[in-house]
Amino acid sequence: MTLKPSCLPTREDSFMSIAKNSVVTLHYEMYDANDQLIDKTEEPIAYLHGGYDGIFPLVEEALQDKNVGDVVDVTLQPDDAFGEQDAELIRIEPADIFPVEVQAGMMFEADTPEGDTLVFRVTDVADGKVVVDGNHPLAGMKIRFKATVDSIREATEEEISHGHAHGEHGHHH
């Protein structure tokens, strides 16, 4: 069989491996310790590869030198994923301090003394009290992260200086 030039891949990412300062798009699935699907992409996500904190470090390490179509399957302990549960982030507050009638599942932002913003989920409401939890919903869980590389391209200078991938049509924050 003879390959004609028009039969060869022409996309830039066809021959590129994942390396520092490449923008990687991928599809992923996340599973809990019982191998139950807990999250997956509908559209691919993009991140800037190379230690910019755009993806879990162990997943980034597994993706190094991979190519379009490659699959990685990484098991993450809580400290490698969403952290351990922090009991100090679970609080019971009087219902009257909230600006609206509160229901379980609602989310509120609160500023910390360090100047950070935490998101608290309402987990229970009873007897004029509201239980809020500032832990990530997946904190304390062992996670299996399975990803398929969708595309790879070189990052722009702007993306590198900002430390993250930008959207398809320019700068998105």
Secondary structure, 3 states (H helix, E strand, C coil): CCCCHHHCCCCHHHHCCCCCCEEEEEEEEEECCCCCEEEECCCCEEEECCCCCCCCHHHHHHHCCCCCCCEEEEEECHHHCCCCCCHHHEEEEEHHHCCCCCCCCCEEEEECCCCCEEEEEEEEEECCEEEEECCCCCCCCCEEEEEEEEEEEECCHHHHHHCCCCECCECCC
